[in-house]
């Protein structure tokens, strides 16, 4: 490797606050844009003449399947991005390039298998996830196109994470902005002008991702990059694949749990409130998703800094980047709380003009977010464990809120509050998850306090080999 292939050494030398701003701001913009990317489809679909409400409910039914697809993508992509950050901190460029090749190969394999299985059993899957005879046709039309382009989606998001981890967060942000802007332009053309309805929204989504993916692949062929695609790009290195998948297991299980939980939510909403209740949850979920993605953007900014400095054994910098990210995320969640509790009608009205659907979504948004101020800190803590390769703790925190706390509450609270009980289960599980997270993060920082910069990190239990 020649001298011009240098690691982004500013990650280990520049002031942490300035560095986090430089890396987090593109991440925030990119993830906010990504949330808008998902919202755009919902907004246009909700205004399809004569069928917008049912189409929106049909779109909401697809969320569990979309989450499952995302889970497979994060299993590969998040682990690869974390490995790359640490390997660049260790100046191991050859191994970083192998991780890049593995990321492409594994995404192709998982994308094709997942799409083939889901397309074959699509109607039973969607029905199981809460589709009724009224909403099934809309959900099927949307998911058929999304699944056909599933490999494109996996590769696009996987390479975007690696672009950011290799020291180019602005390009990662730019590609995300491109997909949002182009999708916003193409959606009304395909949905309304060409008369393709909900299927047109899916076509626009896949097409925009394909364009961004083509540029990402070209980027990794440039010889002045830290990472370059090797000639034998589809040759798997099973040791790297194992390490990558192990690190990505936490977010994979979190997204898989989200799939399962959303399925249970849809079933309970259909039972107590019907198709419109599912549509209301779909609207609320999209609104909350926007704020979640802002915090995730901060996490994306934190991840390469924490990973690099952990690889370089600069623990004081690792602790500082966590503290700053947690403070920023809490600030976002304060704004999130105010918007949810005092201005829900303004946000809900963007998606639908149906009075009954608006009323259900308005009440659902208020019910879901009374303790949301604590959520950002909990999300940052979960991502922090994953950034350091601490797989066990990351997996536990990923699963505890959704499976250990949320699922039982989804079935207990509706017995007393009916459809409102489904929405009440979210703040209750958030509170329990935050209490659990506090004890784990406190224990980790007690261990950090016994380490000096340059010490071996064995007491931390990281699975990334130094």
PyMOL commands that set and color helices and strands:
alter all, ss='L'
color gray80, all
select helices_A, chain A and resi 9-12+16-45+52-61+63-89+93-120+122-128+136-148+150-165+169-193+197-219+238-273+275-311+315-342+344-348+355-368+372-387+391-412+414-417+419-448+458-460
alter helices_A, ss='H'
color red, helices_A
deselect
rebuild
show_as cartoon
